[in-house]
Amino acid sequence: YSYRAYNLKTNRSALITRRKNQLDDDDYEKVAAKIRELPIAGPGCIQADCGPGNKLSQEQLAGIMEHVFRELLPDKGYKIREGQIRLAAHVLECLCHRNITLAEAEVGVGKTLAYLTAAALVKRGRANDFWFRGRFKGQSWADSARLPVVVSTSSIALQNAILGEYIPTLSSILLEGGVIREPLTCVLRKGREHYLCERRLRTFLADADETTQQVLLPLLGRTASIDLADAAQLTPYMTRRINVTGRCDYNCSYRERCRHRWHTKQMKSNAFDFQICNHQLLLADTFHRRDGHTPLIPHYQAVVIDESHKFLAAARQMYGVELAGTDIFPVTEDIRNLAFKSSEGGVKVRRD
């Protein structure tokens, strides 16, 4: 028996398999998987990945998302949650129309998986490809078509969960289901103080005691992580002595082989589908863009602010000035030392 696949849209055909016996029910899934990999196979009705110049409509993406939540996820043990599906559909619509929305969902709905799925489909389906071409000065059309989605959170726990659990699991399910052809990619953005400085590490290591050296030596490897959160035995004092502080010195002897510089360059590329950061870094990036400085985060096509109930506190911290209890006495002393023209126009400070 000879089995061939025909693409009725292109009139092309290709051999699937030759065998002595006919196909039975157990062979269908294997044959279907093989058909998807044939050169003649075009994008299926559930495939979201689009090449340059192509895009999927909101209706097409909505259909794919319904398939993901009602077919693919339940096959992996996930429950069908109507609230989650409605939230994902709402986020998808807003992303496709480049709108701003405020969404609230009770605990247990699965909002993180909802907005990640919607954002991944919009990103891979190039729904906003046309709108971002030429938007950013100095950026090519090709780079504008691959703009990432920024996810801003408040807690480190949620950032690590998105990076290590949600996106890898979603990527695996979408790959196996034929929705995407390449794995979803993401990177966790942190402030420079969270990373290792090669020069400061070697300087501190030279004068450290033997116990401290045993803790620091594993950080010297070229393949070792520069994220200080991965070094569990570091004390706060050690961290302050070896982390990146301020701007890097252009005359640094380790500049050309600096792992932090290489890491920063990689993070600023458009190679990632998702850029994950905290609220403070997102706000700091906004300040840089407002003042005409180099952005801290690469240009993005959409931003999702998770744990947004803590965003106001982060903004107050970034924009405002905090007054602690220890500041009261210096302030009152400064007021006392002020010279006023008349006592009636003076300022009274009451002690409580």
C-alpha positions as CSV (number, residue, x, y, z in Angstrom):
1,Y,0.0,0.0,0.0
2,S,1.3,3.4,-0.9
3,Y,-0.1,6.5,0.8
4,R,0.4,10.0,-0.5
5,A,-0.6,13.4,0.8
6,Y,-2.2,16.0,-1.5
7,N,-2.3,19.8,-0.9
8,L,-5.5,20.8,-2.7
9,K,-4.5,24.5,-2.4
10,T,-1.2,24.1,-4.2
11,N,-1.8,20.9,-6.1
12,R,1.4,19.5,-4.7
13,S,1.8,15.9,-3.4
14,A,4.3,13.9,-1.4
15,L,4.7,10.3,-0.4
16,I,3.8,9.6,3.2
17,T,4.6,5.9,3.6
18,R,4.7,2.5,1.8
19,R,3.7,-0.6,3.8
20,K,2.4,-4.2,3.4
21,N,-0.7,-3.7,5.5
22,Q,-3.4,-1.0,5.5
23,L,-3.4,1.7,8.0
24,D,-5.5,1.0,11.1
25,D,-6.9,3.3,13.8
26,D,-3.6,3.3,15.8
27,D,-1.6,4.7,12.9
28,Y,-3.7,7.8,12.2
29,E,-2.1,10.0,14.7
30,K,1.4,9.1,13.6
31,V,0.5,9.7,9.9
32,A,-1.1,13.0,10.8
33,A,2.1,14.1,12.6
34,K,4.1,13.1,9.6
35,I,1.9,15.0,7.2
36,R,2.4,18.2,9.2
37,E,6.2,17.8,8.7
38,L,6.0,17.3,4.9
39,P,7.4,20.1,2.7
40,I,4.1,20.5,0.9
41,A,2.2,21.1,4.1
42,G,1.0,24.6,4.6
43,P,-0.1,26.2,7.9
44,G,-3.0,24.4,9.4
45,C,-6.1,26.0,10.7
46,I,-4.8,25.9,14.3
47,Q,-1.3,27.1,13.5
48,A,-0.5,30.6,14.8
49,D,3.1,31.1,13.5
50,C,3.2,33.5,10.6
51,G,6.2,34.5,8.4
52,P,7.1,38.0,7.4
53,G,4.3,39.7,5.4
54,N,1.6,37.4,6.7
55,K,-0.7,37.9,9.7
56,L,-3.8,36.3,11.3
57,S,-7.0,38.1,12.0
58,Q,-8.5,38.4,15.4
59,E,-11.2,35.9,14.4
60,Q,-8.6,33.4,13.4
61,L,-6.6,33.8,16.6
62,A,-9.8,33.6,18.6
63,G,-10.6,30.2,17.0
64,I,-7.1,28.9,17.7
65,M,-7.4,30.1,21.3
66,E,-10.7,28.3,21.7
67,H,-9.0,25.1,20.5
68,V,-6.2,25.6,23.0
69,F,-8.4,26.0,26.0
70,R,-11.1,23.5,25.1
71,E,-9.0,20.8,23.5
72,L,-5.2,21.0,24.1
73,L,-5.2,22.1,27.7
74,P,-7.8,19.6,28.9
75,D,-5.8,16.8,27.2
76,K,-3.0,17.7,29.6
77,G,-5.2,17.6,32.7
78,Y,-6.4,21.3,32.8
79,K,-10.0,22.0,33.6
80,I,-12.2,24.0,31.2
81,R,-12.8,27.3,33.0
82,E,-15.3,29.6,31.3
83,G,-14.1,32.6,33.2
84,Q,-10.5,31.9,32.1
85,I,-11.6,31.6,28.5
86,R,-13.6,34.9,28.7
87,L,-10.6,36.7,30.2
88,A,-8.3,35.3,27.5
89,A,-10.7,36.4,24.8
90,H,-11.0,39.9,26.3
91,V,-7.2,40.2,26.5
92,L,-6.8,39.0,22.9
93,E,-9.3,41.5,21.6
94,C,-7.6,44.4,23.4
95,L,-4.2,43.3,22.1
96,C,-5.4,43.1,18.6
97,H,-6.9,46.6,18.7
98,R,-4.0,48.0,20.7
99,N,-6.4,49.1,23.5
100,I,-5.9,49.6,27.2
101,T,-8.0,47.5,29.6
102,L,-8.3,46.8,33.3
103,A,-9.3,43.3,34.1
104,E,-10.0,41.7,37.5
105,A,-10.5,38.0,38.2
106,E,-11.0,36.0,41.4
107,V,-8.4,33.6,42.7
108,G,-8.4,30.3,40.8
109,V,-9.5,31.6,37.4
110,G,-6.0,31.1,35.9
111,K,-5.5,34.7,34.7
112,T,-1.7,34.2,34.2
113,L,-2.2,31.4,31.7
114,A,-5.1,33.3,30.1
115,Y,-3.1,36.5,29.3
116,L,0.1,34.5,28.4
117,T,-1.8,32.4,25.8
118,A,-3.5,35.5,24.3
119,A,-0.3,37.4,24.1
120,A,1.7,34.5,22.6
121,L,-0.9,34.0,19.9
122,V,-1.0,37.8,19.0
123,K,2.8,37.8,19.0
124,R,3.3,34.7,16.8
125,G,0.3,35.6,14.6
126,R,1.8,39.0,13.8
127,A,-1.6,40.6,14.5
128,N,-0.1,44.0,14.9
129,D,2.7,43.7,12.4
130,F,1.6,46.5,10.1
131,W,1.0,49.0,12.9
132,F,4.5,48.9,14.3
133,R,6.5,49.1,11.1
134,G,8.4,52.3,11.1
135,R,7.1,53.4,14.5
136,F,10.5,53.4,16.2
137,K,13.2,55.5,14.7
138,G,16.3,53.6,13.7
139,Q,14.6,50.2,13.8
140,S,14.2,48.1,10.7
141,W,10.8,46.8,9.6
142,A,12.0,43.2,10.3
143,D,12.8,44.1,13.9
144,S,9.6,46.0,14.3
145,A,7.7,42.8,13.2
146,R,9.3,40.8,16.1
147,L,8.6,43.2,19.0
148,P,8.3,41.3,22.3
149,V,5.5,41.4,24.9
150,V,6.5,42.8,28.3
151,V,5.0,41.2,31.4
152,S,5.5,43.4,34.6
153,T,4.9,41.9,38.0
154,S,5.5,42.8,41.6
155,S,6.8,39.6,43.2
156,I,9.9,37.6,42.4
157,A,7.9,34.4,43.0
158,L,5.5,35.2,40.2
159,Q,8.4,36.2,37.9
160,N,10.2,32.9,38.5
161,A,6.9,31.0,38.0
162,I,6.3,32.6,34.7
163,L,9.9,32.0,33.6
164,G,10.3,28.5,34.9
165,E,6.8,27.0,34.8
166,Y,4.0,28.9,32.9
167,I,5.9,29.7,29.6
168,P,7.8,26.4,29.3
169,T,4.6,24.4,29.9
170,L,2.5,26.5,27.5
171,S,5.2,26.3,24.9
172,S,5.4,22.5,25.1
173,I,1.6,22.2,24.8
174,L,1.4,24.6,21.8
175,L,4.3,22.8,20.1
176,E,2.8,19.4,20.6
177,G,-0.6,20.6,19.4
178,G,0.8,22.2,16.2
179,V,-0.1,25.7,17.2
180,I,3.5,27.0,17.0
181,R,6.6,25.7,15.2
182,E,9.3,27.1,17.5
183,P,9.3,27.2,21.3
184,L,8.2,30.3,23.1
185,T,11.2,32.2,24.5
186,C,11.4,34.6,27.5
187,V,13.9,36.4,29.6
188,L,13.8,37.8,33.1
189,R,14.9,41.4,33.4
190,K,16.4,42.6,36.7
191,G,18.3,45.7,37.8
192,R,22.1,45.7,37.4
193,E,22.6,45.3,41.2
194,H,21.2,41.7,40.9
195,Y,24.1,40.6,38.6
196,L,27.8,39.7,39.1
197,C,30.6,42.2,38.3
198,E,33.7,40.3,37.1
199,R,36.2,42.9,38.2
200,R,34.6,43.4,41.7
201,L,34.4,39.7,42.2
202,R,38.2,39.1,41.5
203,T,39.1,42.2,43.6
204,F,37.1,40.9,46.6
205,L,38.3,37.4,46.1
206,A,42.0,38.3,46.3
207,D,41.6,39.5,49.9
208,A,38.9,37.2,51.1
209,D,39.4,34.4,53.7
210,E,39.4,30.8,52.7
211,T,35.7,30.2,53.6
212,T,34.6,33.1,51.5
213,Q,36.8,32.0,48.6
214,Q,35.1,28.6,48.6
215,V,31.7,30.3,48.2
216,L,32.9,32.7,45.5
217,L,35.2,30.4,43.3
218,P,32.2,28.7,41.6
219,L,31.1,32.1,40.2
220,L,34.3,32.4,38.1
221,G,33.3,29.8,35.6
222,R,32.5,31.1,32.1
223,T,29.3,29.0,32.1
224,A,28.4,30.0,35.7
225,S,25.2,32.1,36.2
226,I,25.8,35.8,36.8
227,D,22.4,36.1,38.5
228,L,23.3,36.4,42.2
229,A,19.9,34.9,43.2
230,D,21.3,31.6,41.9
231,A,24.1,31.6,44.5
232,A,22.3,30.5,47.6
233,Q,25.3,30.7,50.0
234,L,26.1,34.4,49.3
235,T,25.6,36.7,52.3
236,P,24.2,40.2,51.9
237,Y,27.7,41.6,52.5
238,M,29.2,39.4,49.8
239,T,26.5,40.5,47.4
240,R,27.2,44.1,48.0
241,R,30.9,43.6,47.4
242,I,30.6,41.7,44.0
243,N,27.4,43.1,42.3
244,V,27.3,45.5,39.5
245,T,27.0,49.1,40.7
246,G,26.4,52.2,38.6
247,R,27.7,52.5,35.1
248,C,30.5,50.2,33.9
249,D,33.9,51.8,33.5
250,Y,35.0,51.9,29.8
251,N,38.6,51.4,30.9
252,C,37.7,48.2,32.8
253,S,40.2,45.4,32.0
254,Y,37.4,42.9,31.9
255,R,35.2,44.9,29.6
256,E,35.7,42.7,26.5
257,R,35.1,39.5,28.4
258,C,32.4,40.8,30.8
259,R,29.6,38.3,31.1
260,H,27.2,41.0,32.3
261,R,27.8,43.1,29.2
262,W,27.1,40.1,27.0
263,H,24.0,39.2,29.0
264,T,22.7,42.7,28.8
265,K,23.2,42.7,25.0
266,Q,21.4,39.5,24.7
267,M,18.4,40.7,26.8
268,K,18.0,43.8,24.7
269,S,17.6,41.8,21.4
270,N,14.3,41.0,19.8
271,A,15.0,37.3,20.1
272,F,12.5,36.8,22.9
273,D,8.8,36.5,22.8
274,F,8.4,37.8,26.4
275,Q,10.4,40.2,28.5
276,I,9.6,39.8,32.2
277,C,10.4,42.5,34.7
278,N,9.2,44.2,37.9
279,H,7.1,47.3,38.1
280,Q,10.1,49.5,39.1
281,L,12.1,48.5,36.0
282,L,9.1,49.2,33.7
283,L,8.7,52.7,35.3
284,A,12.5,53.3,35.0
285,D,12.3,52.4,31.3
286,T,9.4,54.9,31.0
287,F,11.6,57.6,32.5
288,H,14.5,56.9,30.1
289,R,12.2,57.1,27.1
290,R,10.6,60.3,28.3
291,D,14.0,62.0,28.8
292,G,15.4,60.7,25.5
293,H,17.8,58.2,27.0
294,T,18.5,54.7,25.8
295,P,15.6,52.5,26.8
296,L,16.3,49.8,29.5
297,I,13.8,47.4,27.8
298,P,13.8,46.9,24.0
299,H,10.9,48.3,22.1
300,Y,7.8,46.2,22.7
301,Q,4.3,45.9,21.1
302,A,2.3,45.3,24.3
303,V,2.7,45.3,28.1
304,V,0.8,43.3,30.6
305,I,0.9,44.6,34.2
306,D,0.2,41.7,36.5
307,E,-0.4,42.3,40.2
308,S,-1.4,45.8,39.2
309,H,-2.8,46.5,42.7
310,K,0.8,47.1,43.7
311,F,1.7,49.3,40.7
312,L,0.6,52.5,42.4
313,A,2.9,51.9,45.3
314,A,5.8,51.2,42.9
315,A,5.0,54.5,41.1
316,R,4.9,56.4,44.3
317,Q,8.3,55.0,45.3
318,M,9.8,55.9,41.9
319,Y,8.2,59.3,41.5
320,G,7.9,60.5,45.1
321,V,10.1,61.1,48.2
322,E,9.6,59.0,51.3
323,L,9.9,60.5,54.8
324,A,11.0,58.1,57.4
325,G,10.8,58.5,61.2
326,T,14.6,59.2,61.4
327,D,14.1,62.2,59.1
328,I,11.8,64.1,61.4
329,F,14.4,65.5,63.7
330,P,16.7,66.8,61.0
331,V,13.7,68.4,59.2
332,T,12.5,70.1,62.4
333,E,16.1,71.4,63.1
334,D,16.2,72.9,59.6
335,I,12.9,74.6,60.2
336,R,14.1,76.0,63.5
337,N,17.2,77.5,61.8
338,L,15.1,79.4,59.2
339,A,15.1,83.1,59.6
340,F,11.7,84.8,59.0
341,K,11.1,88.5,58.7
342,S,8.3,88.5,61.2
343,S,7.1,86.1,63.9
344,E,3.6,86.1,62.4
345,G,4.9,84.6,59.2
346,G,7.0,81.9,61.0
347,V,6.5,78.2,61.1
348,K,5.5,76.4,64.3
349,V,6.8,72.8,64.9
350,R,4.9,70.9,67.5
351,R,6.5,68.1,69.4
352,D,4.4,65.1,70.1
